[in-house]
Amino acid sequence: MSSSPLNAADGGPPKDGPSSLENLRTGRDVDLAKVDLTFEGFRALAQNPHLSANERIGFPETYRDGFEEAILRDIAAKLPALLGTGATIVDIGPGCAGLPHRLIDLCRERDHRLVLVDSAEMLEQLPDVAGVTSKIAGAFPANRDAVRNAVGQADIVLCYSVFHYVFAEGNPFTFLDSIVALLADGGRALIGDIPNISKRRRFFASETGRRFHKAFTQTDSEPDVRYNEPSLGKIDDAVLMGLIQRAQAAGADAYVMPQAPDLPMANRREDLLIMKA
Ligand SMILES: C[S@@+](CC[C@H](N)C(=O)[O-])C[C@H]1O[C@@H](n2cnc3c(N)ncnc32)[C@H](O)[C@@H]1O
């Protein structure tokens, strides 16, 4: 059976193993579908002069180019305070591509205060807007005290397309606990764009998923859907349900939400919305 048209984080083709940081930093032909990305790996990609901004955040162009408005619209539907004014917003892992640039513009227009948390190498590629943006370099939640000292409490915490890297290399519950602790009363956190291998399996076991696979690969092959085996390093329904229970035990409401159907990975990714009363 051939592999399905997904990158490695979504449970796609088997990986070659971690690329050397040197190759990520300087290589001309980094195969983004096959690299095992970590916080350090992203730091290296951020410095690679041969890559586009989307590639520096680990996405082939076709996965993001032209989708930024639709993604921001879907985020704002789940975080309506973004469309108000004067909110304090923390973006964990903004990267350096189109999405944070649009978010910065929105924050400037709406008088929000935006705190960006990522590696120095990513952050230096984003503009500094006086009175709007501030930057805290380093991996969250290791730097949570610095974030807390800078922010106090946040009305919105956004963490988009980041959680699967945290899950692979850190403690997901410490990450979640630290986000819930940052939220002000009435605040919302969106841990978005989470590849869920259970959702992927459900999709590719369906007729629609099989047709999608054949059209994407332009072959007559069947998607590679496996059950009853460990999903090492991958997020599944059990992980998401565990995160919901953990957030709720900390006093917040939590929901797994679908992405708008016009988003490029809506058939295999989901969002976790956390709301404090
Ligand atoms: C796939 S990119 C997503 C970027 C952006 N949120 C977007 O959707 O366009 C992942 C980003 O998360 C950052 N990152 C990974 N682990 C992180 C952590 N523990 N704390 C802060 N940032 C992290 C990476 O450096 C990278 O910029």
The ligand as a Gaussian input file, in Angstrom:
#p B3LYP/6-31G(d) Opt

LIG

0 1
 C        4.570000      24.812000      12.578000
 S        5.179000      26.296000      13.264000
 C        3.655000      27.192000      13.505000
 C        3.842000      28.681000      13.427000
 C        2.560000      29.514000      13.540000
 N        1.876000      29.295000      14.795000
 C        1.639000      29.252000      12.389000
 O        0.713000      28.438000      12.526000
 O        1.864000      29.863000      11.321000
 C        5.642000      25.858000      14.902000
 C        6.298000      26.998000      15.659000
 O        6.280000      26.660000      17.046000
 C        7.529000      26.987000      17.623000
 N        7.660000      26.138000      18.809000
 C        7.822000      24.803000      18.871000
 N        7.853000      24.385000      20.136000
 C        7.683000      25.503000      20.912000
 C        7.645000      25.746000      22.312000
 N        7.755000      24.734000      23.188000
 N        7.476000      27.006000      22.744000
 C        7.364000      28.047000      21.857000
 N        7.404000      27.873000      20.527000
 C        7.560000      26.619000      20.056000
 C        8.523000      26.730000      16.502000
 O        9.738000      27.420000      16.708000
 C        7.747000      27.230000      15.297000
 O        7.955000      28.595000      15.100000

